[in-house]
Amino acid sequence: MDTTAPSPTKAPAASWRAVTASTIGSVLEYYDFFVFGTLSALVFGQVFFPTGDAGVATLLSLATFTVGFIARPLGGIILGHFGDRIGRKRVLLFTFMLTGTVTVLIGVLPTYAQIGVAAPILLVVLRVLQGIGIGGEWGGAALLAVEHAPTARRGFFGSLVQAGAPIGVILSSGVVALLTATIGLEALVAWGWRIPFLASALLLVVGVFLRLKVDESPEFVAVQEKKQEAKLPVWEAIRRYPKEIAAAVFIHTSDTTLGLIQGVFVLGYASGALGMDPTVVLLANVFSSLTNLVTTPIAGHLGDRYGQRRLLMVGLGLLVLWAFPMFWLIGTETVVGLFAATGVSGILVGLLFSQQATLFADLFEPRVRYSGMSLGFQLGTVLGGGFGPLIAQALTNAAGGQTWSVSSYLVLVAVVALVFTAIVKPRFGSHAALPLPEPAARSHAG
């Protein structure tokens, strides 16, 4: 196994193999998770929670979506422990197979009409298992890419893993949009919802093949060779890096809150409360992910040049300014307004999310890095992604269908993230202890 450290700028073949396998895993992760979210908003209320009240059924369906997010920190803790103890590659093979298998099983679940209350119970159990697998997936995928990357290109390589998110959303929303346009919403509810879950088997096969060919991370190999593995890496990360974990939590809360409110809450709000065509709303989600996808590697490259924190602070400032115009545009009930709102939101999510794989890795030493960054990232995912759509729905209900309260909530989330971005300082990696805001202080030292 080649564990030679890459040069500062030129990426060897091992680096590209690692980032390709990691990105494929990220695609599967976000495809699985967001196809569930999309169908939670459109279908699962009728299939698994037929209460007779459409609003209550949708809320219960979204709550099941949230359960998967709540399980993710548990996966981050358990699998992060093993990722710091036995290696990134082994854990990633396990998480990939677990997540993919569970997603396929969701596609063959019987409905409430077929087996009664056992159907939603089985759905919740599988959703929890999916959440555990995905909870350990992101940290390992990010680390394989970043720790294999050339020193001066860690931000760019980290952003490529993050690009798996919009690709996964494009695939999930695109598949559902194609189904609704071809077979119709009635057939989608009756049987078509199974197709997107079963289709994930293709990504599973490709991803396992690619991950078998990846070398272990050079930085973890160095930890092993020096016999420096932490006995309880999660506890050590909490004890030694509490501020860094908190920063990861609230920084990641910002992009997940915006992304999931736009991708899940707005899907139900625009197609339900505003009466817009569900296919059009799904295509607007695809457009958002396209702008996200274009933005992500560009922002990753800029992060290598200017520092991840600077890019994050710019993105969070823009989110504060964007929170109210976003819903004003959606409220026009026009296709142009909806696409403009989702497109700009995708750019902001890409700007924020692209920096996190590298920045979070640079907050922790390699021996506890998998655990520390997974814990912070997954807790942020719960706060922003798991509860974001539910909070948005509850705020809208309390405000009599008005969305000003949701915009206010987005502003609050952005301001909190901005404070943590300003106070945290990377202690490892290419931008360690990079001061703010003097551009002249920029350094690419490893």
Disulfide bonds with the S-S distance in Angstrom:
none
